[in-house]
Amino acid sequence: MRERVRHAGERDWDNGPSEEGGTAGEGRGTGADAGRRPPASASGSRRGPGGRPGGPSPHGRRGKRRILRWVASVLSLLILGTAGAGYLYYRHLNGNIKKDDLNLGKNPMSDHKANAAGQTPLNILLIGSDARDSAANKDLGGAKDTFDGPPLADVQMLVHLSADRSNISVVSMPRDTVLKIPECQDRDGTTYKATGLTLTNESLNRGGPGCTVATWYAMTGITIDHFMMVDFAGVVSMADAIGGVPVCVKQNVHSRNRTGQGSGLKLPAGTHPVKGEQALQWLRTRYGFGDGTDLYRTRAQHQYMTSMIRELRKNTKLTDPNKLRKLAEAATEALTVDTGIETVGKLYDLAEELKQVPTDRITMTTMPNFYSEKPDFAGKVEPKQPDAETLFRMVREDIPLDGKASKRKAPPASKDPAAPVGAIGVMVRNGTYTDQLGASRGRATEVAGLLDGKGFKQAKADKQNDPQERTVVYFPSVDLEGDAQAVAKALGIPVSSVKKSTDVSGVTLVVGADWREGAAYPKAAANGADNKTPETAKALNGSEKDCMDIQPGFTW
């Protein structure tokens, strides 16, 4: 039986550094990617004078500075900095980067729907691991009985780059979110069965970051293209290398109370740069900010993230090769990425996509939530509906969270023509169950009757229940996509809610918790209440400078 994973409070995650630990800076290289050629530049060349890689010219030295500057930016915890070009250091930095599989879930993720221009969005999951499996991480503290134990995904942020590359939306999921983790299988073939209700941060312990990706997909329906994971030591080394990240508190704060709770962060009122261990303390602080909950920790992480973006963009003007080298080393050594972006060349391409977005078109949000009333999860949070689903749907449908105009257009209809409605077989399942309301009894039969009345004479109710937040029409293969879209259109369900799935054998309509009653699919669900970001998502614009409220009892 798998050992039970201790959660954040039990693992002393909120407490300061331990007094003992190994030597900092333990090596992490996994071997150079010697078999790969450096990526071509915009002009198609990576060679110096005479055709030799890295000719001894001033341009070569500038190229080296550019790649160091670029790596430091794009491979930072935020990956939202700037980008440059160059090739020197390429193989060495490749060897620093650790790799893992993208999706460990048994269900493949759906393909993106292209916009009218043929563009697709890009979704990247950022994961902060609390692993204490290296000397550097152990030296940064936490309860000693957690050393070399199972890691938790204690920071989770989804970065959505719009299809037209005009804006970025970031959605954070609190680490104490109560949910179900799907079945996952790691690289060695070990299977981790689907869980009952547990906390989202446990997903990392079930095979690796690919299970965290699978958990996000199961919860949100958002297709994730890549992940980037960084650990405690990585946060410290990058903050050191960049020279500090400015953060703001409204009063003097000391995150340590009489019982010893807190991260140890101590700052005077105002704006101050934090780096090294102090940067980690900021990101870990719960007791001392706001009401002392994990939600205010998330807000502090957002402040740090937007501030670091601004600092990274300032650092494009850095000319000190030693500082740039340290920044590049810190960034690459801190990272674990999926195999789709495992080299500096691939990450360069990703950076080129991200750098197009101005800071004022970056929107930071937190998944709308409420405190759980379940006895086993006191003080933890659950998704607040329908707000959480509205936020997820807006990301799925590539709708800007800042409310500004987009070039987005409705997803195109399938190229596969639909069969006559009377010949389309449809299985209807009841997925309306929620912990608060239970299931809407007979709902599958009711909706099957609605389809029958619209000419779908082969629509049948399935006895199998399939609880899920939203209504989705699934199809198993491309030749049935047109049929599935016809079903969605007949009921007023958005085309974006038509998904390919290998778990069904034919067109299958799962009536979700967003449509518990009525003959018409709710307009609020279909239109997203005019596509406004819910206030409960606590949106923060990337150009805004936030300042943290301080919890009573944690001032000095």
C-alpha positions as CSV (number, residue, x, y, z in Angstrom):
1,M,0.0,0.0,0.0
2,R,1.3,3.5,-0.9
3,E,2.4,5.5,2.1
4,R,0.0,8.3,2.9
5,V,1.4,11.7,1.8
6,R,1.6,14.4,4.4
7,H,0.0,17.6,3.5
8,A,1.5,21.1,3.7
9,G,0.7,21.8,7.4
10,E,2.0,18.3,8.4
11,R,5.2,18.7,6.4
12,D,6.1,22.0,8.1
13,W,6.0,23.7,4.6
14,D,5.1,27.0,6.2
15,N,7.9,27.0,8.6
16,G,11.4,28.5,8.2
17,P,14.6,26.8,7.3
18,S,16.0,24.0,9.4
19,E,19.3,24.4,11.1
20,E,20.8,21.4,9.5
21,G,21.1,20.4,5.8
22,G,23.5,19.2,3.1
23,T,25.8,21.2,1.0
24,A,24.0,23.7,-1.3
25,G,24.3,23.6,-5.0
26,E,24.2,19.8,-5.5
27,G,24.7,19.0,-9.2
28,R,21.7,18.2,-11.4
29,G,23.1,17.7,-14.9
30,T,21.5,14.8,-16.8
31,G,23.9,14.7,-19.7
32,A,24.4,17.0,-22.7
33,D,22.1,16.8,-25.7
34,A,25.1,16.2,-27.9
35,G,23.2,14.7,-30.7
36,R,21.2,17.8,-31.5
37,R,22.2,20.7,-33.6
38,P,21.7,24.2,-32.4
39,P,18.5,25.9,-33.8
40,A,18.7,28.1,-36.8
41,S,18.4,31.8,-36.3
42,A,16.0,34.0,-38.2
43,S,18.5,34.2,-41.0
44,G,18.9,30.4,-41.0
45,S,22.5,30.5,-39.7
46,R,24.2,29.7,-36.4
47,R,27.8,29.8,-37.6
48,G,30.5,32.3,-37.1
49,P,33.0,33.5,-39.7
50,G,34.5,30.9,-41.9
51,G,31.6,28.5,-41.2
52,R,33.0,27.6,-37.8
53,P,30.5,27.5,-34.9
54,G,31.1,30.6,-32.8
55,G,33.7,32.5,-34.7
56,P,35.9,34.7,-32.5
57,S,34.3,37.9,-33.4
58,P,32.5,40.6,-31.3
59,H,29.3,39.3,-32.7
60,G,30.0,35.9,-31.2
61,R,30.5,37.5,-27.7
62,R,27.3,39.4,-28.1
63,G,25.6,36.2,-29.2
64,K,26.8,34.5,-26.0
65,R,25.4,37.3,-23.9
66,R,22.1,37.1,-25.7
67,I,21.6,33.4,-25.2
68,L,22.5,33.7,-21.5
69,R,20.0,36.6,-21.2
70,W,17.4,34.7,-23.0
71,V,17.7,31.5,-21.0
72,A,17.6,33.4,-17.8
73,S,14.3,35.0,-18.8
74,V,12.4,32.2,-20.5
75,L,13.5,29.5,-18.1
76,S,12.8,31.5,-15.0
77,L,10.0,30.3,-12.7
78,L,7.6,32.6,-14.7
79,I,8.8,31.8,-18.3
80,L,7.2,35.1,-19.2
81,G,10.3,37.3,-19.6
82,T,12.0,38.3,-22.8
83,A,14.0,36.4,-25.4
84,G,17.2,36.8,-27.4
85,A,19.2,34.6,-29.7
86,G,22.6,32.9,-29.9
87,Y,24.0,29.4,-29.7
88,L,27.0,29.2,-27.4
89,Y,26.5,27.3,-24.3
90,Y,23.8,25.3,-26.0
91,R,24.8,21.8,-25.3
92,H,25.9,22.5,-21.7
93,L,22.6,24.1,-20.9
94,N,20.7,21.3,-22.5
95,G,22.4,18.9,-20.1
96,N,21.1,21.0,-17.1
97,I,17.5,20.6,-18.1
98,K,15.6,17.6,-16.7
99,K,12.8,15.9,-18.7
100,D,9.6,14.0,-18.0
101,D,6.5,12.9,-19.9
102,L,3.7,15.4,-20.4
103,N,0.6,13.4,-19.6
104,L,0.5,10.3,-17.4
105,G,-3.3,10.0,-17.4
106,K,-4.9,7.2,-19.4
107,N,-7.0,9.7,-21.4
108,P,-5.4,11.7,-24.2
109,M,-6.1,15.4,-24.2
110,S,-8.2,16.9,-27.0
111,D,-6.7,18.8,-29.8
112,H,-7.0,22.6,-29.8
113,K,-9.7,24.2,-32.0
114,A,-8.0,26.6,-34.5
115,N,-9.3,30.1,-35.0
116,A,-10.3,31.5,-38.4
117,A,-6.6,32.2,-39.2
118,G,-5.6,28.7,-38.4
119,Q,-3.9,29.7,-35.1
120,T,-4.2,27.7,-31.9
121,P,-3.6,28.7,-28.3
122,L,-0.7,27.5,-26.1
123,N,-1.2,26.3,-22.5
124,I,1.7,25.8,-20.1
125,L,1.4,24.4,-16.6
126,L,3.9,25.9,-14.1
127,I,4.5,23.6,-11.1
128,G,6.4,24.5,-7.9
129,S,7.6,21.3,-6.2
130,D,8.4,21.1,-2.5
131,A,10.8,18.1,-3.1
132,R,13.5,17.8,-0.5
133,D,15.6,15.3,-2.4
134,S,18.8,17.2,-2.9
135,A,21.3,18.8,-0.5
136,A,20.4,22.3,-1.8
137,N,16.7,21.7,-1.1
138,K,17.2,20.2,2.3
139,D,19.4,23.1,3.3
140,L,16.4,25.4,2.7
141,G,14.5,23.7,5.5
142,G,11.2,22.2,6.3
143,A,10.5,19.3,8.7
144,K,13.5,16.9,8.5
145,D,11.2,13.8,8.4
146,T,10.0,15.0,5.0
147,F,13.5,14.8,3.5
148,D,13.7,12.4,0.5
149,G,9.9,11.9,0.9
150,P,7.2,12.2,-1.8
151,P,7.0,15.7,-3.4
152,L,3.9,17.8,-3.5
153,A,2.9,20.2,-6.2
154,D,2.5,23.2,-4.0
155,V,2.4,25.9,-6.7
156,Q,0.2,25.4,-9.8
157,M,-0.3,28.0,-12.4
158,L,-1.7,27.6,-15.9
159,V,-0.3,30.1,-18.4
160,H,-2.6,30.5,-21.5
161,L,-1.2,32.3,-24.5
162,S,-4.0,33.3,-26.8
163,A,-4.2,31.9,-30.4
164,D,-3.6,35.4,-31.9
165,R,-0.7,35.9,-29.4
166,S,-2.2,39.2,-28.1
167,N,-2.7,38.3,-24.5
168,I,-1.8,35.9,-21.7
169,S,-4.1,34.6,-19.0
170,V,-2.8,32.9,-15.8
171,V,-5.0,30.7,-13.6
172,S,-3.7,29.6,-10.2
173,M,-5.2,26.6,-8.4
174,P,-4.7,26.7,-4.6
175,R,-2.6,23.8,-3.4
176,D,-5.3,22.8,-0.9
177,T,-8.0,22.4,-3.6
178,V,-10.2,19.3,-2.9
179,L,-10.6,17.2,-6.0
180,K,-10.3,13.7,-7.5
181,I,-7.0,12.7,-9.1
182,P,-7.4,10.5,-12.2
183,E,-5.5,7.2,-12.8
184,C,-1.9,7.8,-13.8
185,Q,0.9,5.6,-15.0
186,D,4.6,6.6,-14.7
187,R,7.4,5.9,-17.1
188,D,8.3,2.6,-15.3
189,G,4.8,1.3,-15.8
190,T,3.6,1.7,-12.2
191,T,-0.1,2.5,-12.1
192,Y,-1.7,4.8,-9.5
193,K,-5.4,4.2,-9.3
194,A,-7.8,7.1,-9.4
195,T,-8.4,8.6,-6.0
196,G,-11.4,9.7,-4.0
197,L,-11.5,13.2,-2.8
198,T,-8.0,14.4,-1.9
199,L,-5.8,17.5,-2.4
200,T,-4.5,18.7,-5.8
201,N,-0.9,19.0,-4.5
202,E,-0.7,15.2,-4.1
203,S,-0.9,14.7,-7.9
204,L,2.9,15.2,-8.2
205,N,3.5,12.2,-6.0
206,R,1.5,9.9,-8.3
207,G,4.1,9.3,-11.1
208,G,5.4,12.9,-11.6
209,P,4.4,16.2,-13.1
210,G,2.5,14.4,-15.9
211,C,-0.1,13.3,-13.3
212,T,-0.5,17.0,-12.2
213,V,-1.2,17.8,-15.9
214,A,-3.7,14.9,-16.1
215,T,-5.4,16.2,-12.9
216,W,-5.7,19.7,-14.4
217,Y,-7.2,18.3,-17.6
218,A,-9.7,16.2,-15.7
219,M,-10.8,19.2,-13.6
220,T,-10.8,22.0,-16.2
221,G,-11.0,20.4,-19.7
222,I,-8.2,22.7,-20.7
223,T,-5.7,21.0,-23.1
224,I,-2.2,21.5,-21.7
225,D,0.7,21.6,-24.2
226,H,3.7,21.8,-21.9
227,F,4.7,21.9,-18.3
228,M,7.6,23.5,-16.4
229,M,8.5,22.5,-12.9
230,V,10.9,24.2,-10.5
231,D,11.9,23.3,-6.9
232,F,12.8,25.4,-3.8
233,A,16.5,25.6,-4.6
234,G,15.6,26.7,-8.1
235,V,13.5,29.6,-6.8
236,V,16.4,30.7,-4.6
237,S,19.1,30.5,-7.2
238,M,17.1,32.4,-9.8
239,A,16.2,35.2,-7.5
240,D,19.9,35.4,-6.5
241,A,21.0,35.5,-10.1
242,I,18.5,38.2,-11.2
243,G,19.5,40.4,-8.3
244,G,16.2,40.4,-6.4
245,V,12.5,40.8,-7.1
246,P,10.7,43.8,-5.6
247,V,7.7,43.0,-3.4
248,C,5.5,45.2,-1.3
249,V,3.9,45.0,2.2
250,K,1.6,47.6,3.7
251,Q,3.0,47.1,7.3
252,N,6.1,45.6,8.9
253,V,5.6,41.9,8.7
254,H,7.2,38.9,10.5
255,S,5.7,35.6,9.5
256,R,6.3,33.9,12.8
257,N,3.9,33.9,15.7
258,R,4.2,32.8,19.3
259,T,3.6,29.1,18.4
260,G,6.3,29.2,15.8
261,Q,4.0,29.2,12.8
262,G,5.2,31.0,9.7
263,S,7.8,31.1,7.0
264,G,10.2,33.4,8.9
265,L,9.8,36.2,6.4
266,K,10.6,39.6,8.0
267,L,10.2,42.8,6.0
268,P,9.6,46.5,6.9
269,A,6.6,48.3,5.3
270,G,7.1,49.4,1.7
271,T,8.7,47.9,-1.4
272,H,11.9,45.9,-1.1
273,P,13.8,43.5,-3.3
274,V,13.9,39.9,-2.1
275,K,16.3,37.2,-3.2
276,G,17.7,33.9,-2.1
277,E,16.2,32.4,1.0
278,Q,14.0,35.5,1.5
279,A,12.5,35.1,-2.0
280,L,11.5,31.5,-1.0
281,Q,10.1,32.8,2.3
282,W,7.9,35.2,0.4
283,L,6.5,32.5,-1.9
284,R,5.9,30.2,1.1
285,T,4.3,32.8,3.4
286,R,0.8,32.0,4.5
287,Y,0.7,33.2,8.1
288,G,1.2,36.9,8.0
289,F,-0.6,37.9,4.8
290,G,-4.3,38.8,4.7
291,D,-6.3,36.3,6.7
292,G,-3.5,33.8,7.0
293,T,-4.9,31.4,4.4
294,D,-3.5,29.7,1.3
295,L,-5.5,32.2,-0.8
296,Y,-3.3,35.1,0.3
297,R,-0.2,33.0,-0.4
298,T,-1.5,32.7,-4.0
299,R,-2.0,36.5,-4.2
300,A,1.6,37.0,-2.9
301,Q,2.9,34.6,-5.6
302,H,1.0,36.6,-8.2
303,Q,2.7,39.8,-7.0
304,Y,6.1,38.1,-7.2
305,M,5.4,36.8,-10.6
306,T,4.4,40.1,-12.2
307,S,7.2,41.9,-10.5
308,M,9.7,39.3,-11.7
309,I,8.4,39.7,-15.3
310,R,9.2,43.5,-15.1
311,E,12.7,42.7,-13.6
312,L,13.4,40.2,-16.3
313,R,12.6,42.7,-19.0
314,K,14.8,45.3,-17.4
315,N,17.6,42.7,-17.4
316,T,17.6,42.5,-21.2
317,K,20.0,45.4,-20.9
318,L,22.5,43.4,-18.8
319,T,26.0,43.3,-20.2
320,D,27.8,41.6,-17.4
321,P,28.7,38.1,-18.8
322,N,29.3,36.6,-15.4
323,K,25.9,37.7,-14.1
324,L,24.2,36.5,-17.2
325,R,26.0,33.1,-17.0
326,K,24.9,32.7,-13.4
327,L,21.3,33.5,-14.4
328,A,21.4,31.0,-17.2
329,E,22.9,28.2,-15.1
330,A,20.3,28.9,-12.3
331,A,17.4,28.8,-14.7
332,T,18.3,25.6,-16.5
333,E,19.4,23.7,-13.4
334,A,16.1,24.6,-11.7
335,L,13.9,23.1,-14.4
336,T,12.1,19.9,-15.2
337,V,10.1,20.1,-18.5
338,D,8.1,17.8,-20.7
339,T,9.9,16.1,-23.6
340,G,8.3,18.5,-26.1
341,I,10.4,21.4,-24.9
342,E,13.5,19.5,-23.7
343,T,16.2,21.6,-25.4
344,V,17.3,25.2,-25.4
345,G,16.4,25.4,-29.1
346,K,12.8,24.3,-28.4
347,L,12.6,26.6,-25.5
348,Y,13.8,29.4,-27.6
349,D,10.9,28.9,-30.0
350,L,8.5,29.0,-27.0
351,A,10.1,32.2,-25.8
352,E,9.5,33.8,-29.2
353,E,5.8,33.0,-28.8
354,L,5.6,34.4,-25.2
355,K,7.6,37.6,-25.6
356,Q,5.1,39.1,-28.0
357,V,2.6,39.9,-25.2
358,P,2.9,43.3,-23.4
359,T,2.7,43.3,-19.6
360,D,-0.6,45.1,-19.6
361,R,-2.2,42.2,-21.5
362,I,-1.2,39.6,-18.9
363,T,-4.0,38.8,-16.4
364,M,-3.4,36.8,-13.2
365,T,-6.4,35.0,-11.6
366,T,-7.1,32.4,-8.9
367,M,-9.6,29.6,-9.4
368,P,-12.9,30.8,-7.7
369,N,-13.3,28.8,-4.6
370,F,-15.0,28.4,-1.2
371,Y,-13.9,26.8,2.1
372,S,-14.9,23.1,2.3
373,E,-17.4,22.0,4.9
374,K,-16.4,18.4,4.5
375,P,-15.2,17.0,7.9
376,D,-12.0,15.6,6.4
377,F,-11.1,18.9,4.6
378,A,-11.7,21.7,7.1
379,G,-9.8,24.8,6.0
380,K,-9.3,23.4,2.5
381,V,-11.0,24.8,-0.6
382,E,-13.3,23.5,-3.4
383,P,-14.1,25.1,-6.8
384,K,-16.9,27.6,-6.5
385,Q,-19.5,27.0,-9.3
386,P,-20.5,28.3,-11.7
387,D,-17.7,30.8,-11.4
388,A,-14.8,28.3,-11.7
389,E,-16.3,26.7,-14.7
390,T,-16.8,30.1,-16.3
391,L,-13.1,30.9,-15.8
392,F,-12.1,27.5,-17.2
393,R,-14.4,27.8,-20.2
394,M,-13.1,31.2,-21.1
395,V,-9.6,29.8,-21.2
396,R,-10.8,26.8,-23.2
397,E,-12.5,29.1,-25.7
398,D,-9.5,31.5,-25.8
399,I,-11.5,34.5,-24.4
400,P,-9.2,37.2,-23.0
401,L,-9.6,37.5,-19.2
402,D,-8.8,41.2,-19.3
403,G,-12.1,42.0,-21.2
404,K,-10.3,43.6,-24.2
405,A,-11.2,42.8,-27.8
406,S,-9.7,39.7,-29.4
407,K,-9.4,38.5,-32.9
408,R,-11.0,35.3,-31.7
409,K,-13.7,33.8,-33.8
410,A,-16.0,30.8,-33.3
411,P,-14.4,27.4,-33.7
412,P,-14.8,26.1,-37.3
413,A,-17.3,23.4,-38.1
414,S,-16.1,19.9,-38.7
415,K,-15.0,19.1,-42.2
416,D,-16.7,15.8,-41.7
417,P,-20.4,16.1,-42.9
418,A,-23.0,15.0,-40.4
419,A,-25.3,12.1,-41.1
420,P,-29.0,12.7,-41.3
421,V,-30.2,13.4,-37.8
422,G,-32.4,10.3,-37.8
423,A,-29.4,8.1,-38.5
424,I,-27.2,9.5,-35.7
425,G,-26.9,7.3,-32.7
426,V,-26.5,9.2,-29.5
427,M,-26.0,7.8,-26.0
428,V,-27.0,10.3,-23.2
429,R,-25.5,10.0,-19.7
430,N,-26.4,11.7,-16.5
431,G,-23.4,13.7,-15.2
432,T,-25.3,16.2,-13.0
433,Y,-24.1,14.8,-9.6
434,T,-22.4,17.2,-7.2
435,D,-21.5,16.7,-3.6
436,Q,-23.8,19.6,-2.6
437,L,-26.9,18.7,-4.7
438,G,-26.6,15.1,-5.6
439,A,-27.8,13.9,-9.0
440,S,-30.8,15.3,-11.0
441,R,-32.7,12.0,-11.3
442,G,-33.9,11.0,-14.7
443,R,-31.9,13.7,-16.5
444,A,-30.5,11.4,-19.1
445,T,-34.0,10.2,-20.1
446,E,-35.3,13.8,-20.3
447,V,-32.5,15.0,-22.6
448,A,-32.7,11.9,-24.7
449,G,-36.4,12.8,-25.2
450,L,-35.4,16.4,-26.2
451,L,-33.2,14.9,-28.9
452,D,-35.9,12.6,-30.1
453,G,-38.2,15.5,-30.5
454,K,-35.6,17.2,-32.7
455,G,-35.4,14.2,-35.0
456,F,-32.6,12.2,-33.3
457,K,-34.6,9.0,-33.2
458,Q,-31.7,6.9,-32.2
459,A,-31.0,8.9,-29.0
460,K,-31.0,6.6,-25.9
461,A,-30.5,7.2,-22.2
462,D,-27.5,5.3,-20.7
463,K,-27.9,3.9,-17.2
464,Q,-24.2,4.8,-16.5
465,N,-23.7,8.0,-14.5
466,D,-20.7,10.1,-15.3
467,P,-20.5,13.1,-13.0
468,Q,-18.8,16.2,-14.4
469,E,-18.9,19.9,-14.1
470,R,-20.0,20.8,-17.6
471,T,-22.0,19.3,-20.4
472,V,-19.9,17.7,-23.2
473,V,-20.5,15.8,-26.4
474,Y,-17.9,13.2,-26.9
475,F,-17.0,11.3,-30.1
476,P,-14.4,8.5,-30.6
477,S,-13.1,9.2,-34.1
478,V,-12.9,11.9,-36.7
479,D,-15.6,10.4,-38.9
480,L,-18.2,11.0,-36.1
481,E,-17.1,14.6,-35.3
482,G,-19.7,16.1,-37.6
483,D,-22.4,14.0,-36.0
484,A,-21.3,15.1,-32.5
485,Q,-21.4,18.8,-33.6
486,A,-24.9,18.3,-35.0
487,V,-26.0,17.1,-31.6
488,A,-24.5,20.1,-29.9
489,K,-26.0,22.5,-32.3
490,A,-29.5,21.0,-31.9
491,L,-29.3,21.6,-28.1
492,G,-27.5,25.0,-28.1
493,I,-24.3,23.5,-26.7
494,P,-21.1,25.4,-27.8
495,V,-19.0,23.7,-30.4
496,S,-16.1,24.1,-28.0
497,S,-17.8,21.5,-25.8
498,V,-17.5,18.8,-28.5
499,K,-14.5,16.7,-27.6
500,K,-12.7,13.6,-28.9
501,S,-12.4,10.8,-26.4
502,T,-11.2,7.2,-26.7
503,D,-13.4,6.3,-23.7
504,V,-16.6,6.3,-25.8
505,S,-17.6,4.0,-28.7
506,G,-20.0,6.4,-30.4
507,V,-21.4,9.9,-30.0
508,T,-22.0,10.3,-26.3
509,L,-23.7,13.3,-24.6
510,V,-22.8,13.7,-20.9
511,V,-25.3,16.2,-19.3
512,G,-23.2,18.0,-16.7
513,A,-23.9,19.8,-13.5
514,D,-24.2,23.0,-15.5
515,W,-27.6,21.8,-17.0
516,R,-29.5,20.1,-14.2
517,E,-32.9,21.1,-15.5
518,G,-34.9,22.7,-18.4
519,A,-35.3,22.0,-22.1
520,A,-32.8,24.6,-23.2
521,Y,-29.1,24.6,-22.5
522,P,-28.6,27.5,-20.1
523,K,-27.5,30.7,-21.9
524,A,-25.2,31.6,-19.0
525,A,-23.4,28.3,-19.6
526,A,-23.4,28.8,-23.4
527,N,-22.4,32.5,-23.4
528,G,-20.4,32.7,-20.2
529,A,-22.6,35.5,-18.8
530,D,-21.3,37.8,-21.4
531,N,-17.8,36.3,-21.1
532,K,-16.8,38.4,-18.1
533,T,-14.1,37.2,-15.8
534,P,-15.8,36.3,-12.5
535,E,-15.1,38.8,-9.7
536,T,-14.3,35.8,-7.5
537,A,-11.3,35.1,-9.7
538,K,-9.6,38.2,-8.2
539,A,-8.0,39.3,-11.5
540,L,-4.8,41.2,-11.4
541,N,-3.3,43.0,-14.4
542,G,0.4,42.3,-15.1
543,S,1.2,46.0,-15.1
544,E,-0.4,46.7,-11.7
545,K,1.7,46.9,-8.6
546,D,0.1,45.1,-5.7
547,C,0.9,45.5,-2.0
548,M,0.1,42.8,0.6
549,D,-2.2,43.3,3.6
550,I,-0.8,42.1,6.8
551,Q,-2.5,39.7,9.2
552,P,-2.9,41.0,12.8
553,G,-0.4,39.5,15.2
554,F,2.3,39.2,12.6
555,T,3.7,42.8,12.6
556,W,6.7,44.2,14.5
